[in-house]
Amino acid sequence: MGDILHNRDATGRISKWAVELGALEINFKPRTAIKSQELVDFLAEWRENQIPAPQNIPEHWVMYFDGSLKIDGGGAGVLFVSPKGEQLKYVFQILFKVSNNEAEYEALLHGLRLAVSLGIKRLLVYDDSLLVVQQVNKEWDINKDTMDAYVAEIRKLENKFSGLEIHHVDHNNNVGADVLSKLGSTRAAVPPGVFVHELHHPSVKEQSQQATDTEARPQSEKC
């Protein structure tokens, strides 16, 4: 799996993923905001302040994700680390109203979709939100329709992997994804080599909205 980054088809797979989702756009922006430069510099200087992939299972990729909510809006960040230590970094600018937990779920869901598009089969996932990790692992009751809908979408992706584990990690060990998510929520410029996506619509519908859509369909379509 470590050869994915050196495969000439890798870029094509990322593009295919973006087209299939439909709602995303890749938009590289110049550095303009001085206030955002600190985040950019930090990300450029930050190297591997993360939990490394277990040495006894080198075929596993590692994914860190995080969500952020600021005055300018929501953002999400995803960081992949290959078995060889190479990194792929993604910033998501969430351009619709979102809560902090929903931003976390957007990061997780899009990160897993990216992993599928890259052909990753074994993935260790880390996040510093204990609530989100426990909900996904069925260790915490889900008390909001939106969260339940996100978990349902994540369940649909589980069979795409030969091995998938989602774990809680201390915030200090999720710095890379945290910085990426803040670059998204502050609409800041990003350093070279980071993919930027704009999310214009939620990835899921609330159960109440799904019920409304079903009721609105003609009877012939319900059969």
Backbone hydrogen bonds, N-H to C=O, Kabsch-Sander energy under -0.5 kcal/mol:
donor,donor_aa,acceptor,acceptor_aa,energy
4,I,1,M,-1.8
5,L,2,G,-0.6
6,H,3,D,-1.0
7,N,4,I,-1.4
10,A,7,N,-1.9
13,R,9,D,-2.3
14,I,10,A,-2.0
15,S,11,T,-2.1
16,K,12,G,-2.5
17,W,13,R,-2.3
18,A,14,I,-2.0
19,V,15,S,-2.2
20,E,16,K,-2.5
21,L,17,W,-2.0
22,G,18,A,-1.5
23,A,21,L,-1.4
24,L,18,A,-0.6
25,E,198,E,-0.6
27,N,25,E,-0.6
27,N,196,V,-1.0
29,K,27,N,-0.5
32,T,30,P,-0.6
34,I,32,T,-0.5
37,Q,33,A,-0.5
37,Q,34,I,-1.3
38,E,34,I,-0.5
39,L,36,S,-0.5
40,V,36,S,-1.8
41,D,37,Q,-3.1
42,F,38,E,-2.3
43,L,39,L,-2.5
44,A,40,V,-2.3
45,E,41,D,-2.0
46,W,42,F,-2.3
50,Q,48,E,-1.7
51,I,173,N,-0.6
57,I,54,P,-1.1
60,H,57,I,-1.9
61,W,122,R,-2.6
62,V,81,V,-2.3
63,M,124,L,-3.0
64,Y,79,L,-2.8
65,F,126,Y,-1.9
66,D,77,G,-1.9
68,S,75,G,-2.7
70,K,73,G,-2.8
73,G,70,K,-1.1
74,G,94,I,-1.0
75,G,68,S,-2.6
76,A,92,F,-2.0
77,G,66,D,-2.6
78,V,90,Y,-2.1
79,L,64,Y,-2.9
80,F,88,L,-2.9
81,V,62,V,-2.8
82,S,86,E,-3.1
85,G,82,S,-2.3
88,L,80,F,-1.9
89,K,193,G,-0.5
90,Y,78,V,-2.5
91,V,195,F,-3.1
92,F,76,A,-2.9
93,Q,91,V,-0.5
93,Q,197,H,-3.0
94,I,74,G,-1.9
94,I,92,F,-0.7
95,L,93,Q,-0.8
95,L,199,L,-3.0
103,A,99,S,-2.1
104,E,100,N,-1.8
105,Y,101,N,-2.3
106,E,102,E,-2.4
107,A,103,A,-2.0
108,L,104,E,-2.3
109,L,105,Y,-2.9
110,H,106,E,-2.5
111,G,107,A,-2.2
112,L,108,L,-2.4
113,R,109,L,-2.0
114,L,110,H,-2.3
115,A,111,G,-2.2
116,V,112,L,-2.2
117,S,113,R,-2.3
118,L,114,L,-1.8
119,G,116,V,-1.3
120,I,115,A,-2.4
123,L,121,K,-0.5
123,L,163,G,-2.8
124,L,61,W,-2.4
125,V,123,L,-0.5
125,V,165,E,-3.4
126,Y,63,M,-2.7
127,D,167,H,-1.7
130,L,128,D,-0.9
133,V,129,S,-2.2
134,Q,130,L,-2.6
135,Q,131,L,-2.4
136,V,132,V,-2.5
137,N,133,V,-1.9
138,K,135,Q,-1.5
139,E,134,Q,-3.8
140,W,134,Q,-0.9
143,N,141,D,-0.6
148,D,144,K,-2.0
149,A,145,D,-2.3
150,Y,146,T,-2.1
151,V,147,M,-2.3
152,A,148,D,-2.1
153,E,149,A,-1.8
154,I,150,Y,-2.2
155,R,151,V,-2.3
156,K,152,A,-1.2
157,L,153,E,-0.6
157,L,154,I,-1.2
158,E,154,I,-0.7
158,E,155,R,-0.8
160,K,157,L,-1.9
161,F,158,E,-1.6
162,S,121,K,-1.8
163,G,121,K,-2.1
165,E,123,L,-2.0
167,H,125,V,-3.2
169,V,127,D,-2.2
173,N,170,D,-1.9
174,N,171,H,-2.0
175,V,49,N,-0.5
178,D,174,N,-2.0
179,V,175,V,-2.6
180,L,176,G,-1.9
181,S,177,A,-2.4
182,K,178,D,-2.0
183,L,179,V,-1.9
184,G,180,L,-1.3
185,S,181,S,-2.3
186,T,182,K,-2.0
187,R,184,G,-0.7
188,A,183,L,-1.6
190,V,29,K,-0.6
194,V,191,P,-1.1
195,F,89,K,-2.5
197,H,91,V,-2.8
198,E,25,E,-1.5
199,L,93,Q,-3.0
199,L,197,H,-0.5
200,H,23,A,-0.9
200,H,198,E,-0.7
210,Q,206,E,-2.3
211,A,207,Q,-2.3
212,T,208,S,-1.8
213,D,209,Q,-2.4
214,T,210,Q,-2.0
215,E,211,A,-2.3
216,A,212,T,-1.7
217,R,213,D,-0.8
217,R,214,T,-0.7
221,E,218,P,-1.1
222,K,218,P,-1.0
223,C,219,Q,-0.8
